[in-house]
Amino acid sequence: MSSHPLKQIDLRQRIYDLLGQMNKCEVVKYLQKEGIARSTIYSIIKRCENGISIQEKPGKGRPPTLNQKKQLKLRNLVENRIGVSRRQLARKFLVSRYCIMRNIKKLGLKYYKRQETPKYNQKQLDQMTWGCRKLRRNFIDSKKFIVMDDEKYFTLSGDNMPGNAGFIPQIQQTLHGIKGISVPYIGTTHGPAIDSNLYVQQCLPKLLAFIRRYHADNNYIFWPDLASSHYAKTTITWLNQQNIHFVPKQVNPPNLPKARPIEDFWSILADKVYHGGWLATTEQQLINRIKQQLKKVDLKIVQTMMLEVRKKLRKIEQKGPLSIL
C-alpha cells in the first residue's frame, strides 16, 4: 500500500478526531479506503489509547564524542595556552583532529596558528618605511612589471637545517606576476648561500632570457633581495652590461619576506615536494621531484600574489612591516 500524503502529525490529529466519532474498527476501515496503511492506523490508535500526545517529543540525539567533563579538560588545555597542537590533543582524547576542532569551536574558543615574525631594530624599521616609499613611488609604479628572483634550498628529508643533509639542491627561480615563471636553475651546493660567480654564470643568464622574451619594451623592474651575491661587484657589473633595470641596493628595504611573493611561492613548492612525508634517497630523485612539482604550481595563484606587491608596500609605509603578517 502507498503511503498517505498527509504529514504524520496531521494524520494523528485526524485519527484522534475520528476516534471521538466512530469506533476503532470503523476508523480503520474508513482510513484504509484512503490508502493509509493498516499498521500506521493501529500505531496511532495505540498512541491515543495510551494517552500519548500528538506532538513528538524531541529526541536526545547522538551523544557527544566528548562529554562535559572531557570538554572542560579540553578547555583547560587550550585556553590561553601557546604551543598546543591539535594533533597531540586528538591523540590524548583518542578522537580525530576534526573532532578537536569542532569542540574548540563549540566551546567558543579561537585557534590561532603561531607565526614567526622577523626581529627588527629601530634602524631597520626606519629604513623599511623610507625604502618602501621610495621603491613604490620611484621604481614600482602601477604600469611597471615586477620581476623577482630568489633561491631555495631543498634537502632529502625536507629538513631546513643544511648540516643534516649531504647535499642541497639549490633552485634559482625568476618570478613574474603576469608572464609567469622562468626556467629554473637547479644545482648542488654544500654552502649556506650561493656565491656571486655561480649566480652570474648560471642564474642571471636565465633571468636575461626571461626579460628579453617578455620585456623588450623595458617596462619592468628587477627586484632582488639583499643577499650578498645579488649585489656583489661582479653581479652589478653584469647587470649594467646587459642593461637590466634593477632596484639599487640603497633603496631596497631589508628583511621583508612577506612583501616578496616569491617567498610564499617557495612555501607552496616545498609543500608540494614533501607532501605526505615524501623523502628522497638520491640527489637526482629529489631534483626530478622538484621539476615535476614545479609544473603543478597554479600560475593564477602566482599572478594574484604578485598583483598585491604595491598594496603591501603602501601598507608597510603607513603601518610598519608587522601589518602584513
Order of alpha helices (4+ residues) and beta strands (2+ residues): alpha-alpha-alpha-alpha-alpha-alpha-alpha-beta-beta-beta-beta-alpha-beta-alpha-alpha-alpha-alpha-alpha
